[in-house]
Amino acid sequence: MGDGRVAADPDAAGDASATGQYGVAGPLPPTDTSNPDVAKYVADIAKYQPNTPMDELSENAWAAVMVIASVAKTLPNYDSQTVLTALASSAA
C-alpha cells in the first residue's frame, strides 16, 4: 500500500505485528496535487497552519485526523470502544 491510502486494518498495511493499530501507508508527496486528497492536505495546511512544513510527518498527522473525523461523524456517541469498532469496520 504505497499509494497514500489509509489502512484501518493493520494487515492491509503489510504489518501483521501491528495488531490493533491504525495508520497511513506511504504518503504521496505534497507536490502531487493532481490527487484530490493531497490537494486538500495542501489547501488545509496553507489555510490553517501556513508555517507548518509540508512533509511526511504533517501529512501523516493530517491524514490520521481525516480518518478519525470521517468515522466520528457517523457515530451517535464517542467512547473508545465505539470509535475503535467504527475504525475496524471502516473503509476510510
Secondary structure, DSSP 8 states (H G I E B T S, - for coil): --SS-EESSGGGGT-GGGTT--EE-S---TT-TTSHHHHHHHHHHHHH-TTS--SHHHHHHHHHHHHHHHHHTT-SS--HHHHHHHHHT---
